């Protein structure tokens, strides 16, 4: 009897399901009231003054992340969604971040990303500052301009070691031929300028007449230089040898003070005999996996004798090309070693997948000649590693009760070498973390069942563990996946905590594997998503709750960054997250999604949610893959004569979280005077001047 409202209804007058709906509705009203109270309190408490918490170099030193203590915005709107770096950063800071940098807000204004421009000088330990009155706390009321904010630059990156690379065009030259030296493919600068030192090593003749060109290039820290034919001719004129050689040394030092050097040989042919020129038309030294095809190619030219002032008759025979393979210490015809060569053009060789064994190194030589006359050659190097092993993706619960059945599902695992084939075999094993339980007693590992592949055994992609088999404790399940064609093996583990008390079993199945790069730019080719299945009843516990997805940091304490959607109906047993908030994905950082129980408590991390007794489960982490950065173009020479000058254009210095999947495309634009093109930092181009 209710003393205020009269008799209570009979015990069985309201079905349990109705009571559940009433409880859910009451909880929703409580959440709304709680949100209103929080909003009222927030409006009543003075806003915390905006401050710059940190300035961190990431993405191989090509991006600077400025993190604020709260959401920030520009105090004065600039009429566009794209912030201008020089409107936010102090002049001294702008001078350190290179030419044509780009800025972008992330995490609703809590982070300002500065993509460094060309030739930045910013380094760890230096101070960066914002302009006074440039920013304000976004949620402040009234909006108040902040003063100049300062932080010291830090980084978690290891020191970036440089690697010098040197190309000589042509490697065998006539005395009257111009020679181009280029170190444009050197790496380890992260978009910054190297300190460059050019020098001669051993040489067959005095180098005094050529030293001035190397000295000038060193003084300007130039990675490219051109030695005119007249200077080369003067340098070798005193020699009586038919072939004169110079060793060219290139040393580079990056902004961290780390150095590296390399050398190559320039050969000058004084014989007066017409010889072909050989240029590599593909990368000279390649690293591939055994399942990858590779192509090596050359370009051949008739040597330009026009500047020599003497007539050199060309042989009647055309240029012929051939390929050979270094076997121990002798060169053999390539076709006698690699019978699967599919090339039909003599200037290139196509080597199909599996031409060489994993862990092997090889050298190939391209030779060009006029019939049986003087030859010119170029040597290519090849290193072969094992093919990428199978990629394992496991979904399942992390916490179950002793009486609850659960499934570990690896059916989404894949073979990157032969997608869609049935070349993979699966083997599960189990180990108790306490050592008091023998996993061999599980029915899946019995003498007559372990070979079954339908989940009741341990030899298929599914492992179905019935309830009332595992005792309270911690268990590690290990899965080995073997590709039968080459016996490549991958292994992965999954840990399950078994409790005595009944608890909801949450199995999460994301569309990515552990550590997979996920683009920070939304695209139609791949949209990351995750699905969670809740198992209740039948020994698995039951709980009336609302659930929602959250984006969390992948490392402890698993800070909650934002929620992807509003709480879902408590009666649902399947929840899907498909709209990833790209605004929160910072370059090179690791994230995960978590399905969380929603209450009137607001934990800031999953560790805090665990202390509050909330139910949740998270996916394996993924890596935020930002657009490639730090690269540049080099053209040698920068000027030439129409229809006769060859230009060598090199792109190098790029960085990306997934370098193996980068592709390149070259474009050329006829630019009128006063017009320049540059990257806008977001995959597009910015134009200076009037382009028509």
N, C-alpha and C positions, 0 to 999 in steps of 0.2 A: 504494500500500500504506500503510495506517495502522498505525504502529508499536505503537499501543495496542490497536486493535480488529481488526486483521487486514485481509484484502483488502477494497478498496473495491468497490462494485457496478460492473457494466459501465457504460460511458458512456451507453448508451441504455436502461439498465434502468428508470429512473424518468422518466416523461413530464414535459415542461416544466411542464405545468399542476400536477402534483403538487408539483414543487419550489416553484412559486408559492404553493400552499396552505401548504406547510411554512414558507416564509419569512414568510407572513402570520401564521401561528400563533406563530412565534418572536417576531415583532414585537409581537403582542398581549401575550405573556408579558413581554417587555421593558418595555412600557408599564405593565403591572400592577406589576412590580417597581419601576419608577421612581416610580410613584404612592405605593407603600408606603414607599419611602425618603424621599420628600418629606414624607409625613405624619409619619414618625418624627422627621425633622429638625425639623419645625414644632413637635412636642410637646416637643422638647428645647431649643428656643430660647425665652428669655423673651419674653412678648408685649410689643409696643411700646405705650407709654402712649397712651391715647386723647387726641386733640386735635381741635379745631375748626379745619379748614383754611380755610374761607371761609363767608361769608354773602352771598348774591347775590339781588338783586331781579330777578324775571323776570315774564313774562306781563303786560306793561304795568303793572308795579309792583304787581300784586295778589297775588303769591306770593313768599315768601322761602324760598330753598333753603339749608339748613345742610349743608355737606359735611364729613365727618369723615375722618381719615386711615385708619380701618379700620372694619369693621362694628361698629355700636353697638347697644345695647339699653338699656331701662330697667333700672336696678339692682334695683329692687323691682318685681315683676310687679304690674300693676293689675287683673288678672282679665279683661282684654279685649284684643282685637287692635288696638284703636284707642287710640293714645297721647293723653293729655290734655296740652294745651299748658302749663297752669299747673303740671303736675307735673314738667315738664322745664325750662322756661325761668324765668330769674330774674324777680322781681316787676317790676323796672324795664323789662325787655324785654316782659313781658306787657302792661304799660301802653301800649306803643308799637304793638302789633299789632292794636288795635281790639277792639270788642265781639264776642263769640262767634266767635273764630277757630277754625280746625280744623287739626290736625296729622296727618301720615301718613308712615310710613316707606317709603322707596324703596331699591332696589338692595340688598336684604337688610340694611338698616340703615346703609348708608354715607351715605345722604342723608335728612334730615328735611325734609319739605315743610311749610311753614307757610302756609296759605291765610289771608290777612289778613281780619279781621272788619270790622265797620262803623266808620268813622271812625278809621283807623289814623294814626299820626304818624311811623312809621318812615321814614327817609330815608338816602340814601347818606352815608357818613362817620360815621354813628352806630355805637355799639358795641352788640352783642347778646351775652348771656351765658346759660349754662345754670346750673341750681342745682347746688350742690356735692352730691355723692353721688347725683345723679339718674340718671346714666348709667354704663355700663361697657362695656368692649370685649367684644363678643359671644363671641369665640373665646378669651378669656383663661381660664386654668385655674391657680389658682382665680379665680373671678369677683371683681373688685376694683372698688370704686366710684371713679369719677374725680372730681377736684375740679371747681370751677367753670371752664368753658371759655368763652373770649371771642374774638370776631372782629369786625372792622370791616365794615360793610355796603358792598358794592360793587354796581355794575350795568354792563352793557354796553348798556343801552337809551339811546336818545336822549331829550332833554328832551321831556316830554309837553306839547304846547301846548294850552291851553284854548280852547273855542269856546262863546261865550255864545248862548243861545237864549231868546227871550221870547215868551210867549203871553198875550193879554189876553182875558178872558171876561166879558161879551161885548165885542167890540171897539167896538160902537156901543151905548151904554147910555142909559137914562132917568135923569134926575137922582135919582130915588128908588131906583135899582137898585144893588145891591151889585156890585162889580167885583172880579174875581180876577186878580192878576198872578202869573205863574209862570215861573220859569227852570229848571224841573225837567229839561228836556231838554238843558241845558248839558252839555258833555262836557269831559274832560281832568282829572278829579279822581282817577281810579283808586280810587274808593271812599272817598276822603278828603273832608273838608269844604272848601268854597271859603271864601275871604274875600269877602264880598258887599257891594257898594255900590249902593244904589238912589238915583236922583236924578231930578229933572225937567229936561228940556231946554226948548225953547220952549213957551210956553203962552199961551192967549188971555186968561186971567184969572190973578189972584194965586193962588199955590199954598200959601200959608201954612197954611190949615186942613187940607191933605192931607199936608204935609211930615212931620208927626209919625208917620204910618203907615209912610212910607218909612224914616225915621230908625230907628224901632224894629226894622224888619226888617233893616236894615243892622247894627244893634248885635248882633243875634242870629245874623248870617250866614245868614239864612233866604232860601231861593230862592222862597218863596211868601209872599204877603200878600193880605189882603182889605181893600178900602176900603168901609166901610158906605155905604148909600144916603143916610143922613142927612148924612154928611160930604161926599159928592159934591154933594148938593143945596145945601148951604151954600156950597160953593166956587164954584158957577156962578150963584148967585142974583143977583149984581150985574151979570151980563151981560145985554144985550138981544138978543144973537145967538141964532138958533135952533139953531145948532150950535156947540159949544165944544170945542176940541181941546187935549189935553195930550200932550206928548212924554215918554214914560217911558224912562229910560236904566238899563240893568243892566250893571254891571261885575263880573267875577269874576276872582279871582286864586287860582291853585292853590298847593300846598305847595312848589312849586319856584320860586315868585315870579313866574311868568309870568301876564300879564293879557290879557283880551279884553273888549270891550264891544259891546253892541248896543242898538237902540232900537225902539220901536213907538209908534203913535199911538192914544190913547184918545179916542173921540169921544162927547160927551154931547149927546143930542138934547133940546132944550127946546121943540120946536115944539108939543107937546101932541097931535100927530097919531099915531095908532096905526101902528106900524111893526113888521115882523117882525124877529126876531133870527136871525142866521146864524152857525153854528158849523162849523168844519171837522171832518169826521168821518174824515178820512184825513190822512196826512202832507202838510203844506203844500208842502214842496219835496222833489222826488224826483229821484234819479239812477238811470237804468235803462240796460240794453243794448238795442240796436235790436230784438233778437229777443224781448224781454220785453213782456208785456201790462202795463197799469197802470190802476188805478182811482182816481178822485178822487170824493169825496162830501162832502156837507154835511148838517147837521141844522138844521132851521128850527123856531123857536118863536114863539108869540105873546108879545110883551113883557109882563112882569108889572107891571101898574099898581097892584097892591093897596096898595103902600106909599106911593103918591103922595098919597093922600087926596083925589084928584079922580076923578070918573067919566070914563073914556075909552071911548066906544062903539067896538066892533070893527066893521070893515066887513063887509058881507054876503058879499063875495067871499072865497074861501079863499086861502091862500098859494100863489102860483105861483112855480116855479123855472125858470131858463133858464141856458144856458151860452154863452159867447162865447170867441173866440180872438183874441189880439193879433197882428195882421198889420202889421208896421212900426209905425205910430203909431196905428192905428185898430182898434177892436174889431169883429170880424165874427161872425155866428152860427156856432157851432162846426160845425154840420152842413154849412155851405158850404165848410168847409176840410177836415174829416176825415169823409169819406163813410162810412167803415167803423165809425163809432160804433155799438156794439151795445147801448147802454143802453136799457132799457125803463122805468126809473123816473126821473122828472125830477130827483130829488135826487142822482143820481150819473151819472158818465160812465165807460164802459168803453172803453179804447183798446187795440185788439188789437196783437199783435206787428207790427213793421215799419210802424207808422203814421207814423213820422218817420225821417228819415235820420240815420245816425251823425254825431256831432260837432255836433249842433244843439241849440239852447235854445228853450224855448217858455213861454208864459204862457197860462193859462186862467182865466176869471172865472166864478164862480157868482153869480147874482143872484136875490134873492127879493123879492116884492112882493105887495101886496093888489091884484090886477088892475092898473090903470094908476096906482096911487097911489105913495107914496114907496117907494123901493127900498133894499135893503141888499145888500152884495156882499162876496165874499171872493176873493182872487187866489191861484192856485196856480202854482208854478214847476216846470218839467220840463227836465232835462238828459239828453240821449241820447248814449251812447257806442257804439262798434262792438260787435257781438256777439262773444262769446268765440270765439277762433280754435280750430282743431282741436287736440286734445291728442295729442302724439306719445309713443309708448312704443316704444323700441328694445331688443332683446335681441341679444346676440352676444358674442364673445370680445374680450378686451383684448389678449391676447398669442397669436400663432400663429407657426409656423415657415414658412420660405419654401415648403416642399413641402406644406403643409397647406391644404386647402380650408376655407373658413368661410362662414357665412351671417349677414347682418345682417337681423333680422326686425322689421318695424314693423307687422305685421298686427294687433297689439293696439291700435293708435292708434284714436282715436274722435272723433266729432263731438258736442260737448256741445249744440249747437243742434238737431240732428236725429239722435239716436242710432239706430243700426240701418239708416241709409240708405246708399246707394252714391254719395254726393255728393263723395267725396274722391278726389283724384288725387295721385300720388307721383312725385317726381323726385329721384334720387340724383346726387351729384357727389363727386369725390375730389381731394385735394391731398396731395402728398408733403411731409413736414416737412423733408426735406433738400434738396428742389428738384432732385435729380439723377434723379428718375424721373418720367416723364410718365404720369399716370394714364389718359390717353386711349388708351394702348396696351392697357388691359384689355379683354377681349372684351365686357364689359358695356356699354362705351361706343362700340362700333363703329358705323359708319354704318347697318348693317342690323339691329343688335341692340338699340340703346339704347331703342327703342320697345316692346320686349317686356316683358310684365308678369308673367312666370312666374319671375322671379329671375335668368334668364340675361341679361336686359337691365337697364336702370336706370330703368324707368318704372312700377314696381309696388311693393308693400309689402315684397317680398323682394329682397335683393341677394346673390346667390350668387357668391362669388369663388373660382375654381378655384386650386389650388396651382400652384407654379412660374411664377407671373406677377409677383408683387410681390417686389422685392429687399429685402434687409435695410434697415430704417429705420422711420420713424414716419409713419403715414398718417391723415389726418382725412377721414372720410366725412360729408358734409352731406346731410341729407334735408329737402326742402321738401314740405309737405303743403298742398294748396290746396282750399278748399271752393268748388265750382263755382258755387253759387247766388249768392254775394256776393263771390267772389274773396278771401276772407279767407285769410291765409297764416300758417303756423307753420313754424319751422325748428329743427332740432336737429342736433348733431354727435356723432360717435362716433369715438374714436381707437383705432387698432390698431397695436401694436408688432409688427413682423415680425422674427424672429430667424433666424440661420443654424442654430443648434442646434435639434434636435427638442424640442418641448415639447407638453404636453397642452393641447388647446384647451378652455377652459371657457366655456360660454355660459350666462348667468344671465338668467332671465325673471321679474321680480317682478310682483305684481298691482297695483302702484301706478306712477304716472308720476313724473317727477322733481319733488321738492318737494311732492308731494301730502300734504295733512293726513291723518293717521291717528290715530284716537281713542285716547287713553290708557286708555279704559275698554273692556273686552271687550264686544262686542255681537254679536247674531245677524245684523245687516244686512250687515256687512262684516267678513270675517276675512282680514287680510293674509297673503299666502303668497308663496313664491318657489320656483322650480324651476331646477335647474342640470343641464346636459347636458355630459358629458365625452366628447370625441372623441379616440380614441386610434388608433394604427396608421395605415396608409395615408398616411405622411409626416407624421403629427401627433405622433409621439413616443409613448412608453409608459412607465408608471411604476407599480410596485406600491405602493400607498399606501392609508391610511385617510383618510376625509374626514368633516368635521363642520361644521355651521353655527355661526356666531358673530354676536352682535350687536355692532356697532362704532359708534363715533362717526363722523360723516360728514365731518369735517374732519381734515386732517393733524395728527398722525401716525396717525390712524385707530385710536385706542385700542380694544383689545378689552375689552368690558365683561363678557361672559359667553358661554358656549356653550349653544346651544339643545338639543342632543342629544348622545348619545355617538357615537363614531366608527362610520361605516358600512362595510360590506363593500367590500373593495378592488375586487372584480370588477364592482360595479354601475356603470352609466354614466349613471344619472339619480338625482338626489337632490332631495328636497322638504323645505322647512321650512314648517310650518303653525302651530306653537304659539309665537306671539310672547310673550315674557316682559314683560307690561305693567308689572310691578313695576320695570322698569328704564327706563321711558320718562318722562323728566322734561319738564314743560311747555315748549313753544316750542323744544325742542332738536331737532337734525337727527341722524338715525341711518341706518344701512344694514345689510344682512346680507351676510356674506361666507362663501363656501364655502372651507374651509382644509384643507390637508394636515396630518395629525396625525403628530407624531414625539415623541421623548422630550424635545424642546426646547419651552419654553413662552414664546413671544414675548408681549410686553405690547401690541404694536401691529402693524398690517399693515406699517408701514415696517420694523420690526425683523424681521418674518417674511420680508420681501424680502431683507434683509441676510443672513439665515440660509439663503437659497436655497430657501425653501419655496414651493410652488405655491399660489395662491389667486386668487379673483376676487370682486368685491363688486358689489352692486346700486347703482342710482342711489339717492340719499338720499330719505327721507321726513321729514315734519315731525310731531312729536308734538303732537297737538291736544288740549289739556286742556279740561275743561268750561268754559263761559262763567263769567266772574268779574267782580266789581266793580260789578254793577248794583244798582239799588234802586227802590223804589216811592215815589211821592209822591201823596198824596190831598189835594185842595182842594175844599171846606173839610174839616176833620177832624170837624166836628160839624154836624148839620142836623136838619131836621124830617121825620119819616116822610111819604112819599108826595108831598112838595112840593120838597125840596131836591135839586138835581142835584150829584152828586159827580164830579169830574174826576180820574181815576187815571192816572198816567203812570209808565211804566217806562223808565229811561234809565241811561246810564253803563256799559253792558256792554262787556266786551272778550273777544275770541276770536281765535284764529289764522285763522279762516275766517268773518269777520263776515257775508259775503254769504249764508251758509246758516243763519243763526240763525232760529228760529221762536219765537213768543211765545204764551203762553196765560195768561189771568187766572183766578184762583179766589178765591172768597170763603168764609170760614168764620165761623159765629156763635160767638164766643169768650165763655165765661163769665168772670167777674171773676177776675183773678189768673193768667190763662193767656196765654202769648205763644208765637208761632211764629217760627222763624228757620231760615235755611239751615244744613244741617249740613256744607256744603262738599263734599259728595260727590254732589250731585244730589237729596238728600232733605231732610226737615225735622226739626228738633229742637223739642221741646215743653218749655216751662217751666211748671210747675204741673200740675194734674190736669185732663186733657181728657176730657170725656165727651159 
